[in-house]
Amino acid sequence: MIGNKGLFCFMLVLAMTLILLELSVFSSSDLFVLNKTKTQLIDFERASMQRVLLENNTDKIVFSLLEKNALLRNLNAKAVQTEINSALLFYLAEKSFASTIFFDRFNPLSLDFLMMNSSVAVFQSQGLVYAEYAFVSDVSKTKTVASQLGTDAKIFFMLPAGYSINLIR
């Protein structure tokens, strides 16, 4: 009787040890998945931050040059468009591409591309200057300035058709 009791306790301890071992394997597997998820979330957050910076800096470039030209009463729309697009090209050339809205083609960004796909309106009335920059794309509205951000998580920056900034000074 005493021998059976010892054998039963041994079997019980062995079963509990196997259960704990199995749980630790699942736990380390879950830890691996958790760490991988954290890494992906950090990558996604970095890519999202890069997109926000691209958007905000693009807006700042366009607005500041529109404002400068409005304050100087520069009513030459082609000159203002060239100045804005040159500044955008300088900022976006290494970060973005000329693309389609389907992100199927990525060509180098050029001043010609920006000039053909944007417009500027500048006029003065009653002592005020109205200035507007618009990225109008092509007739089919399929061309854009785009950038793919992130390594695992893919986020896209895009200057969409219809993007515009205007001001009155």
C-alpha positions, 0 to 999 in steps of 0.5 A: 500500500505504501509503495502505491502511494509513493508511485502515485505521488511520483506520477502526480509530480511528473504530470504537474512538471509536464504541464508546467513545462508545456505552459512555459513553452506556450508562454515563450511562444506567446512572448515571441509573438508579443515581441514581434507585435511590439516591433511591428507596432513601433515600425508602424508608429515610425512610418506614421510619424514620417508621413505626418512630417511629410504632410506638415512640411509640405503644407508649410513649404507651400503656405510660406511661399504663397504668403511670401509672394502675396506680401511682396504682391508678386502676381506672376502665377508661373513664377510663384508656381515654379518657386513652390514646385522647386522648393517641394522638389528640393524637399521631396526628391529623396523621400517621394516619387512621381506615381499613380494613385494605385502605387503601381509606378514609381518614377523619380520626382521632377520639376516638370512633373510637378509643373504639369500637375499643379497650378497657381492662381494669384490675383489682387482685388481691393487691396487684397491678394488671393493666392492658391496652390493646387495639385490638380493631377492629370485629366483622369486624376491618377497621378500623384506624389507618393512615398511608401514608408515603413519596413514591415508596416506599409504606410503611404504618403500621398499628395492627392489630386485636389490638394490645395492651400490658399490664403488672402493677404 
